[in-house]
């Protein structure tokens, strides 16, 4: 039986726990990481006074233009991220909210996570060397390649390390620079066979690239949609699936060949 005045009181009482829960959520840490555009680094240049790519055992070219690998900056694995931070970032194009587990491996201390990321970078560098030499038809070990890039972890610079090695050894294959004198940026993992893999934070990396003067951005093909979502004006996207794709597209920019688009 319905009793006048009872239902409003019941609704009001039921509302109290909801309000209380929302109040707790506003202060409780959430399992997210906040990210923003990070630094970029020209793999054809120097880092902290040392060449990013050093090659011995084969003649190298003096290169023009830039090949800029891109990064994101994220809150630490133990940082407290509240609902206010999340809501604010959702309404900004220069911020992203990412599941913490997609950025950091679970179950480790900060030092263990840092070591994991540095190990990923070391493996990525080895694969980049193998991919570049395979692409050029050189046997592994035919030249000695050293890669140096301080304070950066993870595997997402692999494609650009490989492109830098190709440019230093062979350029565009006909006497010119692979970059055509441009500032080319991008991202992507690579394996020894030259296959390019997807990475995270692509829409933030395009912003970092344009900020630092890039006019071309190489993106793993699977991430075209994300890259287009916040694409800065003046930045051309070129999707790639292999190192060969990337090299051919950069050559085509100067020689009038077919260039894929997202």
Secondary structure, 3 states (H helix, E strand, C coil): CCCCCHHHHHHHHHHHHHHHHHHHHHHCCCCEEEEEEEEEEECCCEECCEECEEEECCCCCCCCCEEEEEEEEECCCCCCCCHHHHHHHHCCCCCEEEEHHHHCCCCCCHHHHHHHHHHHHHHHHHHHHHHHHHHCCCCCCCCEEEECCCCCCCCCCHHHHHHHHHHHHHCCCCCCCCCCCCEEEECCEECCCCEEECCCCHHHHHHHHHHCCCCEEEEEHHHHHHHHHCCCCCCEEEEECEHHHHHHHHHHHHHCCCCCCC
